[in-house]
Amino acid sequence: MIPQDRHVPERLFLARHGQTAWNLERRLQGQLDSPLTDRGVAQAREIAERLADRGILTVCTSPLGRAMQTAVIIAERLGADVIEVPDLAEVDHGELAGMTWEEIDELHPTAREERAANRYGWAFPGGESYAQARARARKALSSCGWSSDGVPLLVSHEMIGRMLRAELRGLDSPTALGLRHPHGVVFEIDRTGERML
């Protein structure tokens, strides 16, 4: 288990951004962006209502537009401050960002097989791996701990979210890679576990 940074919050809430146009098209977004759909905006509002009585004063967010928009919607409802944390950005998909897996299969025919063989260590061409992103997750948690009043809400993405959860709970990579985070779901997480709100 990685030694815990004393500035990492003991407890936090973690939300994924709302549904986007590219989510519907099954396009990899990575650090590119697409707008929230009407459903995505509604999901952000639903999360805000679920968190309304939790005393959240700080919302730490990925700088990517889909997460920032989600964070602002939630923060406005909660009366919380929004803090942009660059290390909360999604895993960098490099050359594959903006593509569907069908398009990737045509242009990079070995990518899917290589990724399946070493999902944690495989880096997107021109991008990063889960292993590299985990170091960013560690820094993001520390940044949020430094900048938050009370228990923070982090608004991020599914892939980097796996690494955030792994770091906070001390999970090994196979366990972390099995984690899911659907749109519209918020987790309350501490060092002993997590629960879905």
MDAnalysis code that builds the backbone (N, CA, C; Angstrom):
import MDAnalysis as mda
import numpy as np

u = mda.Universe.empty(591, n_residues=197, atom_resindex=np.repeat(np.arange(197), 3), trajectory=True)
u.add_TopologyAttr("name", ["N", "CA", "C"] * 197)
u.add_TopologyAttr("resid", np.arange(1, 198))
u.add_TopologyAttr("resname", ["MET", "ILE", "PRO", "GLN", "ASP", "ARG", "HIS", "VAL", "PRO", "GLU", "ARG", "LEU", "PHE", "LEU", "ALA", "ARG", "HIS", "GLY", "GLN", "THR", "ALA", "TRP", "ASN", "LEU", "GLU", "ARG", "ARG", "LEU", "GLN", "GLY", "GLN", "LEU", "ASP", "SER", "PRO", "LEU", "THR", "ASP", "ARG", "GLY", "VAL", "ALA", "GLN", "ALA", "ARG", "GLU", "ILE", "ALA", "GLU", "ARG", "LEU", "ALA", "ASP", "ARG", "GLY", "ILE", "LEU", "THR", "VAL", "CYS", "THR", "SER", "PRO", "LEU", "GLY", "ARG", "ALA", "MET", "GLN", "THR", "ALA", "VAL", "ILE", "ILE", "ALA", "GLU", "ARG", "LEU", "GLY", "ALA", "ASP", "VAL", "ILE", "GLU", "VAL", "PRO", "ASP", "LEU", "ALA", "GLU", "VAL", "ASP", "HIS", "GLY", "GLU", "LEU", "ALA", "GLY", "MET", "THR", "TRP", "GLU", "GLU", "ILE", "ASP", "GLU", "LEU", "HIS", "PRO", "THR", "ALA", "ARG", "GLU", "GLU", "ARG", "ALA", "ALA", "ASN", "ARG", "TYR", "GLY", "TRP", "ALA", "PHE", "PRO", "GLY", "GLY", "GLU", "SER", "TYR", "ALA", "GLN", "ALA", "ARG", "ALA", "ARG", "ALA", "ARG", "LYS", "ALA", "LEU", "SER", "SER", "CYS", "GLY", "TRP", "SER", "SER", "ASP", "GLY", "VAL", "PRO", "LEU", "LEU", "VAL", "SER", "HIS", "GLU", "MET", "ILE", "GLY", "ARG", "MET", "LEU", "ARG", "ALA", "GLU", "LEU", "ARG", "GLY", "LEU", "ASP", "SER", "PRO", "THR", "ALA", "LEU", "GLY", "LEU", "ARG", "HIS", "PRO", "HIS", "GLY", "VAL", "VAL", "PHE", "GLU", "ILE", "ASP", "ARG", "THR", "GLY", "GLU", "ARG", "MET", "LEU"])
u.atoms.positions = np.array([
    [0.837, -1.193, 0.000],
    [0.000, 0.000, 0.000],
    [0.874, 1.246, 0.000],
    [0.512, 2.221, -0.801],
    [1.271, 3.463, -0.896],
    [1.063, 4.267, 0.381],
    [2.149, 4.810, 0.991],
    [1.960, 5.637, 2.191],
    [1.035, 6.811, 1.884],
    [0.136, 7.078, 2.804],
    [-0.836, 8.141, 2.572],
    [-0.226, 9.513, 2.823],
    [-0.457, 10.438, 1.921],
    [-0.075, 11.836, 2.080],
    [-0.969, 12.432, 3.159],
    [-0.374, 13.122, 4.116],
    [-1.182, 13.638, 5.221],
    [-2.149, 14.726, 4.768],
    [-1.992, 15.241, 3.536],
    [-2.899, 16.260, 3.032],
    [-4.046, 15.672, 2.218],
    [-4.011, 14.366, 1.968],
    [-5.110, 13.723, 1.250],
    [-6.319, 13.665, 2.180],
    [-7.497, 14.083, 1.697],
    [-8.682, 14.059, 2.568],
    [-8.965, 12.655, 3.099],
    [-9.393, 12.585, 4.348],
    [-9.774, 11.300, 4.949],
    [-11.074, 10.782, 4.335],
    [-11.898, 11.718, 3.873],
    [-13.190, 11.372, 3.287],
    [-13.506, 12.395, 2.221],
    [-14.119, 11.948, 1.131],
    [-14.515, 12.863, 0.063],
    [-15.681, 12.281, -0.709],
    [-16.261, 13.129, -1.541],
    [-17.285, 12.700, -2.485],
    [-16.677, 12.776, -3.883],
    [-17.020, 11.818, -4.728],
    [-16.488, 11.776, -6.092],
    [-17.637, 11.625, -7.076],
    [-17.730, 12.579, -8.007],
    [-18.748, 12.529, -9.064],
    [-18.054, 12.486, -10.420],
    [-18.684, 11.808, -11.345],
    [-18.238, 11.846, -12.739],
    [-19.056, 12.929, -13.441],
    [-18.458, 13.561, -14.429],
    [-19.206, 14.544, -15.222],
    [-20.467, 13.922, -15.808],
    [-21.412, 14.767, -16.186],
    [-22.633, 14.290, -16.817],
    [-22.386, 13.747, -18.217],
    [-23.386, 13.069, -18.736],
    [-23.315, 12.478, -20.086],
    [-22.998, 13.554, -21.125],
    [-22.160, 13.186, -22.104],
    [-21.786, 14.106, -23.175],
    [-22.220, 13.574, -24.538],
    [-22.105, 14.441, -25.527],
    [-22.434, 14.051, -26.906],
    [-21.556, 12.891, -27.367],
    [-20.266, 12.938, -27.041],
    [-19.373, 11.860, -27.466],
    [-19.609, 10.571, -26.700],
    [-20.094, 10.668, -25.462],
    [-20.474, 9.436, -24.765],
    [-21.545, 8.706, -25.562],
    [-22.516, 9.444, -26.094],
    [-23.583, 8.825, -26.870],
    [-23.050, 8.198, -28.154],
    [-22.013, 8.808, -28.723],
    [-21.418, 8.294, -29.967],
    [-20.349, 7.237, -29.697],
    [-20.090, 6.964, -28.417],
    [-19.054, 6.010, -28.006],
    [-17.668, 6.407, -28.523],
    [-17.406, 7.713, -28.479],
    [-16.088, 8.229, -28.848],
    [-15.235, 8.405, -27.606],
    [-13.955, 8.042, -27.726],
    [-13.036, 8.277, -26.623],
    [-12.800, 9.778, -26.511],
    [-12.931, 10.314, -25.326],
    [-12.760, 11.751, -25.151],
    [-11.362, 12.094, -24.646],
    [-10.889, 11.352, -23.651],
    [-9.588, 11.677, -23.093],
    [-9.552, 13.135, -22.676],
    [-8.554, 13.864, -23.149],
    [-8.428, 15.272, -22.782],
    [-8.987, 16.208, -23.847],
    [-9.659, 15.638, -24.861],
    [-10.493, 16.445, -25.740],
    [-11.842, 16.598, -25.036],
    [-12.768, 17.268, -25.672],
    [-14.008, 17.541, -24.977],
    [-15.195, 17.484, -25.930],
    [-16.355, 17.241, -25.359],
    [-17.619, 17.405, -26.069],
    [-18.630, 17.896, -25.044],
    [-19.686, 18.575, -25.498],
    [-20.595, 19.214, -24.547],
    [-21.492, 18.221, -23.821],
    [-21.949, 18.651, -22.641],
    [-22.960, 17.864, -21.935],
    [-24.241, 17.832, -22.762],
    [-24.898, 16.699, -22.750],
    [-26.236, 16.590, -23.333],
    [-27.240, 17.165, -22.327],
    [-28.494, 17.290, -22.752],
    [-29.539, 17.708, -21.815],
    [-29.601, 16.734, -20.639],
    [-29.423, 15.443, -20.926],
    [-29.411, 14.436, -19.854],
    [-28.226, 14.669, -18.923],
    [-27.070, 15.039, -19.483],
    [-25.889, 15.309, -18.669],
    [-26.094, 16.477, -17.723],
    [-26.759, 17.524, -18.200],
    [-27.072, 18.676, -17.350],
    [-28.026, 18.240, -16.234],
    [-29.027, 17.433, -16.590],
    [-29.979, 16.940, -15.584],
    [-29.279, 16.076, -14.542],
    [-28.310, 15.264, -14.979],
    [-27.565, 14.430, -14.035],
    [-26.783, 15.288, -13.038],
    [-26.177, 16.374, -13.523],
    [-25.452, 17.277, -12.621],
    [-26.404, 17.881, -11.597],
    [-27.585, 18.267, -12.033],
    [-28.574, 18.844, -11.111],
    [-29.049, 17.806, -10.094],
    [-29.218, 16.568, -10.532],
    [-29.643, 15.499, -9.625],
    [-28.577, 15.234, -8.562],
    [-27.301, 15.235, -8.963],
    [-26.212, 15.053, -7.997],
    [-26.219, 16.191, -6.984],
    [-26.401, 17.411, -7.469],
    [-26.435, 18.572, -6.572],
    [-27.520, 18.409, -5.521],
    [-28.686, 17.929, -5.910],
    [-29.781, 17.743, -4.948],
    [-29.425, 16.676, -3.916],
    [-28.774, 15.599, -4.371],
    [-28.390, 14.538, -3.442],
    [-27.357, 15.009, -2.422],
    [-26.558, 15.987, -2.812],
    [-25.477, 16.476, -1.939],
    [-25.858, 17.738, -1.167],
    [-27.081, 18.191, -1.325],
    [-27.463, 19.501, -0.794],
    [-27.325, 19.629, 0.715],
    [-27.436, 18.540, 1.457],
    [-27.369, 18.637, 2.922],
    [-26.088, 18.034, 3.498],
    [-25.044, 17.943, 2.682],
    [-23.803, 17.282, 3.114],
    [-22.724, 18.242, 3.597],
    [-22.999, 19.533, 3.582],
    [-22.022, 20.501, 4.089],
    [-20.800, 20.676, 3.210],
    [-20.922, 20.420, 1.911],
    [-19.784, 20.563, 0.997],
    [-19.549, 22.040, 0.706],
    [-18.334, 22.501, 0.986],
    [-17.965, 23.901, 0.771],
    [-17.038, 24.083, -0.421],
    [-16.412, 22.986, -0.860],
    [-15.421, 23.061, -1.934],
    [-15.690, 21.986, -2.972],
    [-15.716, 22.386, -4.250],
    [-15.814, 21.453, -5.370],
    [-14.517, 21.566, -6.157],
    [-13.719, 20.501, -6.126],
    [-12.490, 20.437, -6.924],
    [-12.845, 19.776, -8.245],
    [-12.437, 20.372, -9.353],
    [-12.855, 19.841, -10.649],
    [-11.710, 19.740, -11.645],
    [-11.831, 18.758, -12.510],
    [-11.011, 18.680, -13.712],
    [-11.217, 19.959, -14.519],
    [-10.181, 20.413, -15.236],
    [-10.339, 21.617, -16.053],
    [-11.102, 21.395, -17.353],
    [-11.354, 20.140, -17.711],
    [-12.030, 19.863, -18.983],
    [-13.485, 20.327, -18.918],
    [-13.983, 20.852, -20.032],
    [-15.267, 21.527, -20.062],
    [-16.423, 20.722, -19.511],
    [-16.487, 19.424, -19.823],
    [-17.611, 18.602, -19.378],
    [-17.638, 18.466, -17.859],
    [-16.449, 18.375, -17.253],
    [-16.372, 18.294, -15.791],
    [-16.615, 19.666, -15.169],
    [-16.021, 20.701, -15.756],
    [-16.186, 22.057, -15.222],
    [-17.661, 22.466, -15.239],
    [-18.360, 22.177, -16.338],
    [-19.778, 22.527, -16.414],
    [-20.577, 21.785, -15.343],
    [-20.271, 20.505, -15.166],
    [-20.930, 19.712, -14.129],
    [-20.652, 20.306, -12.754],
    [-19.388, 20.643, -12.504],
    [-18.982, 21.186, -11.204],
    [-19.681, 22.507, -10.899],
    [-19.779, 23.369, -11.885],
    [-20.403, 24.682, -11.677],
    [-21.887, 24.519, -11.342],
    [-22.561, 23.628, -12.053],
    [-23.983, 23.383, -11.770],
    [-24.157, 22.928, -10.322],
    [-23.312, 21.992, -9.895],
    [-23.411, 21.466, -8.530],
    [-23.052, 22.547, -7.514],
    [-21.944, 23.255, -7.759],
    [-21.464, 24.251, -6.794],
    [-22.462, 25.386, -6.603],
    [-23.114, 25.790, -7.675],
    [-24.106, 26.862, -7.557],
    [-25.248, 26.442, -6.633],
    [-25.682, 25.205, -6.752],
    [-26.755, 24.702, -5.882],
    [-26.292, 24.597, -4.434],
    [-25.019, 24.194, -4.224],
    [-24.512, 23.977, -2.868],
    [-23.975, 25.251, -2.224],
    [-23.778, 26.305, -3.010],
    [-23.127, 27.497, -2.492],
    [-21.661, 27.245, -2.183],
    [-21.025, 26.385, -2.959],
    [-19.633, 25.976, -2.728],
    [-18.692, 26.694, -3.690],
    [-17.416, 26.751, -3.298],
    [-16.381, 27.290, -4.164],
    [-15.945, 26.228, -5.166],
    [-15.602, 26.645, -6.387],
    [-15.076, 25.742, -7.413],
    [-13.582, 25.988, -7.538],
    [-12.801, 24.913, -7.444],
    [-11.351, 24.999, -7.591],
    [-10.929, 24.067, -8.722],
    [-10.268, 24.623, -9.717],
    [-9.784, 23.825, -10.853],
    [-8.490, 23.124, -10.459],
    [-8.465, 21.808, -10.651],
    [-7.295, 20.994, -10.321],
    [-6.871, 20.271, -11.594],
    [-5.826, 20.753, -12.282],
    [-5.430, 20.165, -13.567],
    [-5.193, 18.651, -13.525],
    [-4.688, 18.133, -12.395],
    [-4.398, 16.702, -12.312],
    [-5.648, 15.827, -12.254],
    [-6.838, 16.433, -12.150],
    [-8.086, 15.663, -12.207],
    [-8.537, 15.404, -13.643],
    [-7.816, 15.927, -14.637],
    [-8.182, 15.698, -16.043],
    [-8.144, 14.207, -16.366],
    [-8.932, 13.819, -17.348],
    [-9.017, 12.418, -17.755],
    [-7.667, 11.900, -18.249],
    [-7.503, 10.581, -18.215],
    [-6.331, 9.939, -18.802],
    [-6.184, 10.437, -20.237],
    [-4.976, 10.812, -20.615],
    [-4.707, 11.352, -21.948],
    [-4.762, 10.220, -22.978],
    [-5.706, 10.321, -23.904],
    [-5.891, 9.288, -24.932],
    [-5.045, 9.528, -26.180],
    [-4.236, 10.584, -26.157],
    [-3.301, 10.835, -27.239],
    [-3.948, 10.821, -28.610],
    [-3.350, 10.060, -29.523],
    [-3.806, 10.017, -30.918],
    [-5.186, 9.371, -31.079],
    [-5.641, 8.652, -30.054],
    [-6.914, 7.940, -30.171],
    [-8.106, 8.776, -29.696],
    [-7.835, 9.927, -29.110],
    [-8.922, 10.783, -28.619],
    [-9.805, 11.232, -29.777],
    [-11.093, 11.195, -29.547],
    [-12.065, 11.601, -30.559],
    [-12.507, 10.482, -31.476],
    [-11.928, 9.291, -31.315],
    [-12.244, 8.169, -32.194],
    [-13.121, 7.138, -31.491],
    [-13.851, 6.369, -32.283],
    [-14.548, 5.194, -31.759],
    [-13.577, 4.012, -31.844],
    [-13.887, 2.926, -31.134],
    [-12.997, 1.754, -31.216],
    [-13.015, 1.144, -32.620],
    [-14.112, 1.293, -33.346],
    [-14.139, 0.793, -34.727],
    [-13.142, 1.565, -35.588],
    [-13.090, 2.878, -35.403],
    [-12.114, 3.697, -36.146],
    [-10.695, 3.370, -35.700],
    [-10.509, 3.140, -34.415],
    [-9.185, 2.790, -33.904],
    [-8.718, 1.468, -34.499],
    [-9.624, 0.492, -34.590],
    [-9.265, -0.815, -35.158],
    [-8.742, -0.686, -36.580],
    [-9.279, 0.268, -37.340],
    [-8.820, 0.466, -38.718],
    [-7.451, 1.133, -38.768],
    [-7.252, 2.158, -37.954],
    [-6.005, 2.941, -38.011],
    [-4.889, 2.385, -37.152],
    [-5.238, 1.699, -36.076],
    [-4.253, 1.122, -35.144],
    [-4.672, -0.313, -34.840],
    [-4.505, -1.217, -35.815],
    [-5.084, -2.554, -35.687],
    [-4.580, -3.390, -34.516],
    [-3.431, -3.053, -33.938],
    [-2.919, -3.847, -32.815],
    [-3.228, -3.221, -31.450],
    [-3.799, -2.025, -31.441],
    [-3.974, -1.294, -30.176],
    [-4.856, -2.046, -29.185],
    [-5.972, -2.568, -29.652],
    [-6.906, -3.228, -28.736],
    [-6.246, -4.448, -28.078],
    [-5.526, -5.243, -28.875],
    [-4.868, -6.440, -28.359],
    [-3.743, -6.075, -27.381],
    [-2.947, -5.055, -27.731],
    [-1.859, -4.620, -26.849],
    [-2.404, -4.099, -25.524],
    [-3.492, -3.367, -25.610],
    [-4.102, -2.827, -24.393],
    [-4.630, -3.951, -23.512],
    [-5.274, -4.939, -24.108],
    [-5.829, -6.056, -23.339],
    [-4.730, -6.847, -22.629],
    [-3.548, -6.911, -23.229],
    [-2.441, -7.681, -22.649],
    [-1.833, -7.012, -21.420],
    [-1.945, -5.690, -21.322],
    [-1.350, -4.967, -20.187],
    [-2.125, -3.675, -19.964],
    [-3.357, -3.808, -19.518],
    [-4.244, -2.651, -19.448],
    [-3.708, -1.547, -18.535],
    [-3.028, -1.903, -17.463],
    [-2.532, -0.909, -16.516],
    [-1.301, -0.175, -17.061],
    [-0.406, -0.891, -17.702],
    [0.850, -0.297, -18.162],
    [0.825, 0.237, -19.582],
    [-0.187, -0.175, -20.374],
    [-0.255, 0.245, -21.776],
    [-0.613, 1.724, -21.865],
    [0.162, 2.461, -22.655],
    [-0.106, 3.892, -22.841],
    [-0.781, 4.116, -24.190],
    [-1.798, 4.972, -24.198],
    [-2.395, 5.386, -25.457],
    [-1.303, 6.030, -26.308],
    [-1.233, 5.732, -27.621],
    [-0.196, 6.338, -28.458],
    [-0.229, 7.864, -28.352],
    [0.892, 8.430, -27.937],
    [0.954, 9.873, -27.751],
    [0.265, 10.356, -26.486],
    [-0.204, 9.414, -25.655],
    [-0.912, 9.768, -24.435],
    [-0.271, 9.128, -23.223],
    [-1.098, 8.646, -22.302],
    [-0.549, 8.080, -21.070],
    [-1.225, 6.767, -20.710],
    [-0.641, 6.089, -19.755],
    [-1.163, 4.825, -19.237],
    [-1.875, 5.068, -17.913],
    [-2.592, 4.049, -17.461],
    [-3.159, 4.120, -16.117],
    [-2.052, 4.307, -15.083],
    [-0.950, 3.596, -15.261],
    [0.153, 3.697, -14.297],
    [0.655, 5.136, -14.189],
    [0.788, 5.809, -15.318],
    [1.220, 7.210, -15.299],
    [0.145, 8.098, -14.685],
    [-1.110, 7.820, -15.003],
    [-2.209, 8.633, -14.485],
    [-2.365, 8.463, -12.976],
    [-1.976, 7.317, -12.445],
    [-2.108, 7.111, -10.999],
    [-1.251, 8.112, -10.224],
    [-0.085, 8.449, -10.744],
    [0.754, 9.459, -10.079],
    [0.048, 10.814, -10.070],
    [-0.650, 11.136, -11.151],
    [-1.435, 12.382, -11.193],
    [-2.573, 12.340, -10.180],
    [-3.204, 11.179, -10.056],
    [-4.304, 11.032, -9.108],
    [-3.820, 11.323, -7.688],
    [-2.647, 10.817, -7.355],
    [-2.075, 11.052, -6.023],
    [-1.887, 12.550, -5.791],
    [-1.347, 13.238, -6.800],
    [-1.134, 14.689, -6.673],
    [-2.462, 15.433, -6.591],
    [-3.453, 14.982, -7.350],
    [-4.765, 15.638, -7.330],
    [-5.403, 15.543, -5.953],
    [-5.313, 14.379, -5.327],
    [-5.887, 14.214, -3.996],
    [-5.215, 15.138, -2.990],
    [-3.897, 15.254, -3.090],
    [-3.175, 16.148, -2.197],
    [-3.574, 17.602, -2.451],
    [-3.672, 17.992, -3.719],
    [-4.079, 19.362, -4.059],
    [-5.457, 19.679, -3.502],
    [-6.385, 18.727, -3.626],
    [-7.739, 18.943, -3.116],
    [-7.743, 19.043, -1.594],
    [-6.910, 18.240, -0.946],
    [-6.810, 18.311, 0.496],
    [-6.299, 19.655, 0.978],
    [-5.302, 20.179, 0.280],
    [-4.731, 21.481, 0.635],
    [-5.750, 22.604, 0.455],
    [-6.543, 22.519, -0.600],
    [-7.363, 23.671, -0.993],
    [-8.811, 23.614, -0.497],
    [-9.189, 22.527, 0.182],
    [-10.597, 22.345, 0.551],
    [-10.873, 22.736, 1.995],
    [-12.053, 23.295, 2.183],
    [-12.611, 23.449, 3.520],
    [-13.554, 22.279, 3.743],
    [-13.318, 21.507, 4.791],
    [-14.197, 20.379, 5.086],
    [-14.038, 19.242, 4.098],
    [-15.118, 18.490, 3.922],
    [-15.122, 17.323, 3.033],
    [-15.404, 17.800, 1.613],
    [-14.456, 17.592, 0.676],
    [-14.658, 18.115, -0.680],
    [-15.436, 17.165, -1.582],
    [-15.972, 17.740, -2.645],
    [-16.492, 16.988, -3.778],
    [-15.485, 17.122, -4.904],
    [-15.094, 15.989, -5.500],
    [-14.245, 16.000, -6.688],
    [-15.110, 15.651, -7.882],
    [-15.012, 16.436, -8.949],
    [-15.726, 16.152, -10.193],
    [-14.678, 15.812, -11.242],
    [-14.761, 14.594, -11.755],
    [-13.698, 14.139, -12.647],
    [-14.278, 13.230, -13.731],
    [-13.563, 12.147, -14.040],
    [-13.853, 11.288, -15.186],
    [-13.730, 9.828, -14.764],
    [-14.236, 8.922, -15.581],
    [-14.249, 7.518, -15.161],
    [-12.849, 6.918, -15.033],
    [-11.984, 7.119, -16.011],
    [-10.682, 6.443, -15.973],
    [-9.772, 7.005, -14.873],
    [-9.605, 8.317, -14.820],
    [-8.791, 8.890, -13.741],
    [-9.482, 8.647, -12.399],
    [-10.815, 8.569, -12.419],
    [-11.560, 8.265, -11.200],
    [-11.187, 6.918, -10.607],
    [-10.901, 5.940, -11.453],
    [-10.447, 4.637, -10.946],
    [-9.155, 4.798, -10.156],
    [-8.269, 5.643, -10.657],
    [-6.981, 5.843, -9.992],
    [-7.143, 6.673, -8.721],
    [-8.069, 7.617, -8.714],
    [-8.356, 8.375, -7.492],
    [-8.861, 7.434, -6.401],
    [-9.775, 6.566, -6.772],
    [-10.331, 5.621, -5.805],
    [-9.269, 4.633, -5.324],
    [-8.402, 4.209, -6.236],
    [-7.325, 3.288, -5.868],
    [-6.369, 3.934, -4.879],
    [-5.991, 5.178, -5.144],
    [-5.069, 5.880, -4.257],
    [-5.681, 6.112, -2.882],
    [-6.910, 6.545, -2.859],
    [-7.542, 6.853, -1.579],
    [-7.728, 5.598, -0.729],
    [-8.050, 4.485, -1.380],
    [-8.356, 3.252, -0.643],
    [-7.208, 2.251, -0.621],
    [-6.084, 2.558, -1.308],
    [-4.945, 1.644, -1.317],
    [-5.202, 0.364, -2.097],
    [-5.910, 0.472, -3.235],
    [-6.268, -0.701, -4.029],
    [-5.150, -1.083, -4.994],
    [-5.046, -2.379, -5.297],
    [-4.096, -2.813, -6.320],
    [-4.678, -2.527, -7.703],
    [-3.834, -2.617, -8.728],
    [-4.280, -2.215, -10.066],
    [-5.401, -3.088, -10.622],
    [-5.378, -4.432, -10.466],
    [-6.510, -5.201, -11.013],
    [-7.848, -4.810, -10.391],
    [-7.849, -4.564, -9.085],
    [-9.086, -4.151, -8.420],
    [-9.530, -2.788, -8.932],
    [-8.582, -1.863, -9.047],
    [-8.908, -0.514, -9.515],
    [-9.481, -0.534, -10.924],
    [-8.898, -1.355, -11.796],
    [-9.356, -1.380, -13.188],
    [-10.754, -1.967, -13.329],
    [-11.217, -2.687, -12.326],
    [-12.561, -3.245, -12.355],
    [-13.638, -2.292, -11.873],
    [-13.240, -1.119, -11.372],
    [-14.209, -0.163, -10.843],
    [-14.983, 0.514, -11.970],
    [-16.242, 0.786, -11.726],
    [-17.099, 1.484, -12.693],
    [-17.652, 2.744, -12.040],
    [-17.960, 3.740, -12.865],
    [-18.562, 4.968, -12.353],
    [-19.532, 5.511, -13.401],
    [-20.779, 5.062, -13.363],
    [-21.766, 5.545, -14.333],
    [-22.046, 7.043, -14.174],
    [-22.541, 7.646, -15.222],
    [-22.975, 9.040, -15.138],
    [-24.096, 9.157, -14.111],
    [-24.133, 10.297, -13.444],
    [-25.204, 10.551, -12.499],
    [-25.007, 9.905, -11.139],
    [-23.871, 9.249, -10.940],
    [-23.589, 8.570, -9.675],
    [-22.529, 9.352, -8.914],
    [-22.727, 9.475, -7.597],
    [-21.721, 10.086, -6.738],
    [-21.385, 9.086, -5.638],
    [-20.087, 8.953, -5.354],
    [-19.620, 8.060, -4.301],
    [-19.141, 8.868, -3.108],
    [-19.401, 8.346, -1.923],
    [-18.764, 8.836, -0.704],
    [-17.660, 7.833, -0.382],
    [-16.425, 8.312, -0.283],
    [-15.274, 7.417, -0.177],
    [-14.415, 7.814, 1.015],
    [-13.950, 6.789, 1.745],
    [-12.905, 7.019, 2.742],
    [-11.903, 5.878, 2.617],
    [-10.969, 5.793, 3.534],
    [-9.899, 4.797, 3.404],
    [-10.384, 3.361, 3.569],
    [-11.570, 3.193, 4.145],
    [-12.072, 1.840, 4.391],
    [-13.014, 1.342, 3.310],
    [-13.567, 2.227, 2.510],
    [-14.499, 1.785, 1.482],
    [-15.229, 2.946, 0.845],
    [-16.270, 2.599, 0.119],
    [-17.049, 3.619, -0.574],
    [-18.493, 3.183, -0.631],
    [-19.363, 4.171, -0.730],
    [-20.775, 3.861, -0.926],
    [-21.357, 4.811, -1.937],
    [-22.309, 4.302, -2.698],
    [-22.945, 5.072, -3.752],
    [-24.134, 5.802, -3.151],
    [-24.226, 7.109, -3.467],
    [-25.353, 7.902, -2.982],
    [-26.434, 7.974, -4.059],
])
